[in-house]
Amino acid sequence: MRSRRDFLSAGVAMGVLAATYKGAALPTSSKSCSADCSITELNQRIARRDFRGITKDMLPTPCMVVDLDLLNANVNHLADTAKTNGIHVRPHVKVHKSVEVAKRQMTAGAIGLTCSTIAEAELFSDAGIKGMLWTKQPVGRNNTQRAIALSKKDPTFMFVSDDAQVVDWVEEAAAAHNAKARILVSVYAGLARQGMEAGKPAVDLAKRIASSRHMQFEGFMAYSGNAAHVKGFEARRKASMEVLAGVRESKALALEAGLPVNIMTGGSTGTYNIDHATGLSELQAATYVFMDTAYFTIGGQDGDMKRYNDFQPALTVMTTVDSQYHPNLISTDYGAKAMAKSTDIVKGMPWLQVGNGGAEYGAFMWKDGEQHPKLGDRVEIYPTSLDMSTNAFDRYYVAQGDRIVDVWPIMGRSGAAQR
């Protein structure tokens, strides 16, 4: 399987968004701070939800900053497109891990949420959100018992399976707790990490689920993540149609066998305006809310191969330049622990190369003659892979322009809640 980095040419990436900076002034050093910059006072004000006068220069770095207006525009654009195309949205939380973002998605018309871990399902269910779909099958006593407990607590919760042995384990656990589990059969769609053979094998498993008193067959999942990163809209549409042929066959055979197929789920940010034509009934897109550089160069329906303009980059990692003693290189506090990557792009200065100098050290490098930040400057960076980057932080600072208007916790990253 190709990595997300494989989908992005560093050389092309360095040229992306250059037009947004041309002619603009370089970032300036942080404003002189008074008591308002005390981290103790900042945290107290956040706890009181008093954001008056808080600006970006007061934030600890590295930190994640969400542009609220761009986030809302992204959520609404996907929702409107899905409504026009007649496909439901059950967005994936793996990127944002935020109840506040999820609520915006639900308000815009999402029918539920998709999650990668049982902990995510529990956390968002506890927040009152219905229609959670867990995209991995419960294996092992811990996961199985938690999946059954959540099924009993929240009858809208669903999960997937691609193995008869797992179905038997679920049947046993559900019977023991007098619960009913809602299950989708996961069908292979190009990613060799899960998903069984399409057609008759998938339908045989569906029949096994449907025959149980403690399980309910809901439909099929076929996640074609590789297709979402195919460059060029027409090539991406062709790849999507081909890789989802198996799940369409599975649905046809299931209907012939008298099985109801309530759900056909999958899809991604790169195929959000294609998936309605591939046989899917709902869309699991995730990255569209914030966008990362792995999607910047896949090309949109408008034919622009330099920039995927369907959604705007609404999230940055803000860093501080904290050393400047070497030629054509300055150090930052955006290092390995903050998931710095060479394929990240500096907002407004795409000619800068992002480097990684260690656990807490990052770097910017440039060629002679190119402009660059100075000691103390705050610089914002578009990350390469938001799935990984959001896992390194515990909160989003929500901004409108330079003003911080809210702070949202990032849920289920690690620790007790994740276990």
C-alpha positions in Angstrom: 0.0 0.0 0.0 1.3 3.4 -0.9 1.9 5.8 2.0 0.4 9.3 2.1 3.8 10.7 1.5 4.0 8.8 -1.8 1.0 10.8 -3.0 2.8 14.1 -2.6 5.8 15.3 -4.4 7.9 17.5 -2.2 9.0 19.5 -5.2 5.5 20.3 -6.3 4.3 20.9 -2.7 6.9 23.6 -2.2 5.2 25.6 -5.0 1.6 25.1 -3.7 0.0 28.2 -2.2 2.8 30.5 -3.3 0.3 32.9 -4.7 -1.3 33.4 -1.3 1.9 35.0 -0.1 3.2 36.9 -3.1 3.6 40.6 -2.3 2.7 40.2 1.4 4.8 41.2 4.3 6.8 38.6 6.2 5.5 37.5 9.6 6.5 39.9 12.4 7.9 39.0 15.8 5.5 38.3 18.6 3.9 41.3 20.3 5.5 42.3 23.6 3.7 40.3 26.3 2.4 41.5 29.6 0.6 39.5 32.3 -1.9 38.4 29.6 0.6 36.0 28.2 1.0 34.1 31.4 0.1 30.5 30.7 -1.5 30.3 34.1 -3.8 33.2 33.3 -4.4 31.9 29.8 -5.6 28.6 31.1 -7.8 30.2 33.7 -9.4 32.3 31.1 -9.9 29.3 28.8 -11.5 27.4 31.7 -13.9 30.4 32.3 -14.5 30.6 28.5 -13.3 34.2 28.5 -11.6 34.7 25.2 -11.7 38.5 25.1 -8.5 39.9 23.8 -6.7 36.6 23.4 -4.8 36.5 20.1 -2.5 34.1 18.4 0.7 35.6 19.7 -0.4 34.7 23.3 -0.6 31.0 22.6 2.0 28.4 23.7 3.7 26.7 20.7 3.7 24.4 19.0 -0.1 24.4 18.9 -3.0 23.6 16.6 -5.0 26.5 15.2 -8.3 26.1 13.5 -9.7 28.7 11.1 -13.3 28.7 12.1 -14.7 30.3 9.0 -12.8 27.9 6.7 -13.9 24.9 8.8 -17.5 25.9 8.6 -17.2 26.4 4.8 -15.7 23.0 4.3 -18.4 21.2 6.4 -21.1 23.0 4.5 -19.6 22.4 1.1 -19.4 18.7 1.5 -22.9 18.5 3.1 -24.4 20.6 0.2 -22.7 18.5 -2.4 -23.8 15.2 -0.8 -27.4 16.4 -0.6 -27.3 17.4 -4.3 -25.9 14.0 -5.2 -28.3 12.1 -3.1 -25.8 10.4 -0.8 -25.7 10.4 3.0 -22.7 11.6 5.1 -21.4 9.7 8.0 -18.0 11.5 8.4 -15.0 9.9 10.0 -13.7 11.3 13.3 -10.2 10.0 13.0 -8.9 13.3 11.8 -10.6 15.8 14.1 -11.5 13.7 17.3 -13.6 16.7 18.4 -17.2 16.8 19.7 -17.5 20.4 18.6 -16.5 19.6 15.0 -18.8 16.5 15.0 -21.7 18.7 16.2 -21.2 21.0 13.2 -21.2 18.0 10.9 -24.4 16.7 12.4 -26.1 20.1 12.2 -25.1 20.2 8.5 -27.0 16.9 8.0 -24.7 14.0 8.8 -26.6 10.9 9.8 -23.9 9.7 12.3 -20.2 9.4 12.6 -17.5 6.8 11.6 -14.7 5.9 14.0 -11.6 3.8 14.0 -11.5 2.6 17.6 -14.1 1.4 20.1 -12.8 4.2 22.5 -13.8 6.8 19.9 -17.2 5.2 19.6 -17.7 5.3 23.3 -16.5 8.9 23.7 -18.8 10.3 21.0 -21.7 8.2 22.1 -21.2 9.5 25.6 -21.4 13.0 24.1 -24.9 12.2 22.9 -24.1 11.6 19.2 -26.1 8.7 17.6 -25.3 6.6 14.6 -21.7 5.7 15.4 -20.1 3.1 12.9 -16.9 1.4 14.1 -14.9 0.4 11.0 -12.9 -2.4 12.6 -14.2 -5.7 13.9 -14.1 -6.5 17.6 -11.3 -9.1 18.2 -10.3 -10.1 21.7 -12.4 -10.1 24.9 -11.9 -6.4 25.7 -13.1 -5.1 22.3 -15.9 -7.7 22.0 -17.4 -6.9 25.4 -17.2 -3.2 24.8 -18.8 -3.5 21.4 -21.7 -5.5 22.9 -22.0 -3.1 25.9 -22.2 -0.1 23.5 -24.7 -2.0 21.3 -27.0 -2.5 24.3 -26.6 1.0 25.5 -27.0 2.6 22.1 -29.0 0.6 19.6 -27.8 3.0 16.8 -24.2 1.8 17.1 -22.9 -0.5 14.4 -19.6 -2.2 13.6 -18.1 -4.3 10.8 -16.8 -7.9 10.4 -15.0 -9.8 7.6 -14.6 -13.1 9.4 -17.0 -15.9 10.4 -14.9 -16.5 13.6 -15.5 -13.0 14.8 -19.2 -13.3 14.0 -19.3 -16.4 16.2 -17.6 -14.6 19.0 -20.0 -11.7 18.7 -23.0 -14.0 18.7 -21.8 -15.7 21.9 -21.2 -12.4 23.7 -24.4 -10.8 22.5 -26.4 -13.9 23.7 -24.8 -13.8 27.1 -25.8 -10.2 27.6 -29.2 -10.4 25.8 -28.0 -7.7 23.3 -28.4 -7.3 19.6 -25.4 -6.2 17.4 -25.8 -4.4 14.1 -23.1 -5.5 11.7 -21.9 -4.6 8.2 -19.8 -7.0 6.2 -16.4 -5.4 5.3 -15.6 -6.1 1.6 -12.1 -5.6 0.1 -11.7 -2.4 -1.9 -8.1 -2.1 -2.7 -6.6 -1.7 0.8 -5.0 -4.9 2.0 -5.6 -4.3 5.7 -9.2 -5.7 6.0 -12.1 -6.7 3.9 -13.1 -10.1 2.7 -13.6 -11.3 -0.9 -16.6 -9.7 -2.6 -19.5 -11.6 -4.1 -20.6 -15.0 -2.7 -18.1 -15.1 0.3 -19.4 -11.7 1.5 -23.0 -12.7 1.0 -22.5 -16.0 2.8 -21.2 -14.1 5.9 -24.1 -11.7 5.6 -26.5 -14.7 5.7 -24.8 -16.0 8.7 -25.3 -12.7 10.5 -28.9 -12.3 9.4 -29.8 -15.8 10.6 -28.8 -15.0 14.2 -31.3 -13.8 16.9 -28.6 -11.6 18.4 -27.2 -9.9 15.2 -28.7 -7.8 12.5 -27.1 -7.6 9.0 -27.1 -3.9 7.9 -25.2 -3.9 4.6 -21.6 -3.6 3.3 -18.6 -1.4 3.9 -15.9 -1.0 1.2 -13.3 1.7 1.9 -11.2 2.5 -1.1 -8.7 4.9 0.5 -6.1 4.5 -2.3 -8.6 5.6 -5.0 -9.1 8.9 -3.1 -5.5 9.9 -3.8 -5.3 9.1 -7.5 -4.2 12.2 -9.3 -6.7 13.8 -11.8 -10.5 13.7 -11.4 -11.2 11.4 -14.3 -8.5 8.9 -13.3 -9.8 9.0 -9.7 -13.4 8.4 -10.9 -12.3 5.5 -13.0 -10.3 3.9 -10.2 -13.2 4.3 -7.8 -15.7 2.7 -10.1 -13.3 -0.3 -10.7 -12.3 -0.9 -7.1 -15.9 -0.8 -5.9 -17.2 -3.2 -8.5 -17.0 -6.0 -5.9 -19.2 -4.4 -3.3 -21.8 -3.6 -6.0 -21.8 -7.3 -6.9 -22.1 -8.2 -3.2 -25.2 -6.0 -2.9 -26.8 -7.5 -6.0 -26.3 -11.0 -4.8 -27.5 -10.2 -1.3 -30.8 -8.7 -2.7 -31.2 -11.8 -4.8 -30.9 -13.9 -1.7 -33.6 -11.9 0.0 -31.3 -10.0 2.3 -32.0 -6.3 2.9 -29.0 -4.0 2.2 -29.7 -0.9 4.2 -26.2 0.6 4.0 -23.4 0.8 1.4 -20.7 2.8 3.1 -17.1 4.0 2.2 -15.7 6.9 0.3 -13.2 9.6 1.2 -12.4 13.3 0.8 -10.9 12.8 -2.6 -13.9 11.0 -3.9 -16.7 12.9 -2.1 -18.2 14.0 -5.5 -17.7 10.6 -7.1 -19.0 8.1 -4.5 -22.7 8.6 -5.2 -22.1 7.1 -8.6 -20.1 4.1 -7.4 -23.0 2.4 -5.6 -22.3 3.8 -2.1 -25.2 5.1 -0.1 -23.1 7.0 2.4 -19.8 8.8 2.6 -17.1 8.4 5.3 -14.9 11.5 4.4 -12.7 12.8 7.1 -9.9 15.1 6.0 -12.2 17.6 4.3 -12.9 19.4 7.6 -9.3 20.7 7.9 -7.4 19.4 4.8 -3.7 18.4 4.8 -1.0 18.6 2.3 -1.4 15.0 1.1 -4.5 16.2 -0.7 -3.2 19.5 -2.1 -2.0 18.1 -5.4 -4.6 15.4 -6.4 -6.4 17.7 -8.8 -10.0 18.9 -8.7 -13.0 18.4 -11.0 -12.1 21.8 -12.6 -8.9 20.2 -14.0 -6.5 22.2 -11.9 -3.6 19.8 -11.1 -1.6 22.3 -9.0 -4.2 22.8 -6.3 -7.2 20.8 -5.0 -9.5 23.7 -4.4 -12.7 21.9 -3.3 -11.8 22.4 0.4 -9.6 25.0 2.1 -6.8 24.3 4.6 -8.5 25.2 7.9 -5.9 23.8 10.3 -2.3 24.8 10.9 0.3 24.0 13.5 1.8 27.3 14.8 5.5 27.3 15.7 8.0 29.8 17.1 11.4 30.4 15.6 13.8 30.0 18.6 17.3 29.9 17.1 19.1 31.5 14.1 22.8 30.8 14.3 23.3 28.7 11.2 23.4 29.8 7.5 20.1 29.3 5.6 18.6 27.4 8.6 16.6 28.5 11.6 15.3 26.3 14.4 11.7 26.0 15.6 9.8 24.2 18.4 7.9 22.1 15.8 9.8 18.8 15.9 9.3 15.1 15.9 6.9 15.0 18.9 4.7 17.4 17.0 4.9 15.2 13.9 7.0 17.6 11.7 7.5 16.2 8.2 9.5 17.4 5.2 6.3 17.4 3.1 4.6 19.9 5.4 4.1 23.4 3.8 4.7 26.7 5.5 1.7 28.9 5.2 2.5 32.0 3.1 6.1 30.9 2.5 6.0 27.6 0.6 9.6 28.1 -0.6 10.8 27.2 3.0 11.7 23.5 3.5 10.4 22.0 6.8 13.0 20.0 8.6 13.0 17.8 11.7 15.9 18.4 14.2 14.8 16.1 17.0 12.1 15.5 19.6 11.4 19.1 20.3 13.4 20.8 17.5 12.2 21.6 14.0 13.8 23.7 11.2 13.2 25.8 8.2 15.7 25.8 5.4 15.9 28.1 2.3 18.1 29.1 -0.6 20.2 32.2 -0.8 18.1 35.2 -1.6 14.8 33.8 -0.3 12.9 35.5 2.5 12.6 33.8 5.8 11.3 34.4 9.3 13.4 35.8 12.2 14.0 34.9 15.8 10.8 35.1 17.7 8.5 35.0 14.7 5.3 32.9 14.8 4.8 30.8 11.7 1.9 28.5 10.7 2.4 25.2 9.0 0.0 23.0 7.0 0.6 19.4 8.2 1.0 16.4 5.9 -1.1 13.9 7.6 -3.8 15.2 10.0 -4.5 11.7 11.3 -1.1 11.7 12.9 -0.7 15.4 13.7 -4.0 15.7 15.7 -2.8 12.7 17.8 0.1 14.8 19.1 -2.0 17.6 20.6 -4.7 17.9 23.3 -6.6 21.0 22.1 -7.5 23.2 19.1 -7.3 27.0 19.4 -10.1 28.2 17.3 -9.4 31.5 15.5 -11.2 34.1 13.4 -8.4 36.1 11.9 -5.9 36.8 14.7 -8.5 36.4 17.5 -8.9 33.2 19.5 -12.7 32.7 19.9 -12.8 29.2 21.4 -10.8 26.2 22.6 -11.9 22.6 21.8 -10.5 19.5 23.4 -9.1 16.7 21.2 -10.6 13.4 22.4 -9.4 9.8 22.6 -5.8 10.2 21.6 -4.1 8.1 24.3 -4.3 7.2 28.0 -7.2 5.7 29.8 -9.9 6.9 27.4 -8.1 5.3 24.5 -7.7 2.0 26.3 
